[in-house]
Amino acid sequence: MTDADAMDRELANRLVRERDSRAFGELYERHSTYLYRFALRLTAGDSAATEDIAHDAWVRAVERLATFEWRSSLRTWLSALVVSAARK
């Protein structure tokens, strides 16, 4: 496990167990730029659609984080949520 993975796991655990808004903020800062850019590529540059997709992915992530099994990195899982949101 990398240091980044360990940090993500700790922040995710704080968010799930304590509903720690600072933990969410840190996760958001760590991954939002990547997820936005990924969604932007999926939408061929449509910034409004990109914002909706990124928002939907974060909402799903918070709702489902307690069930995430850590079989992949958090960023990989979040990317899958972006893809899923883009398909809607």
Beta strands, then each sheet from edge to edge (+ up, - down):
end
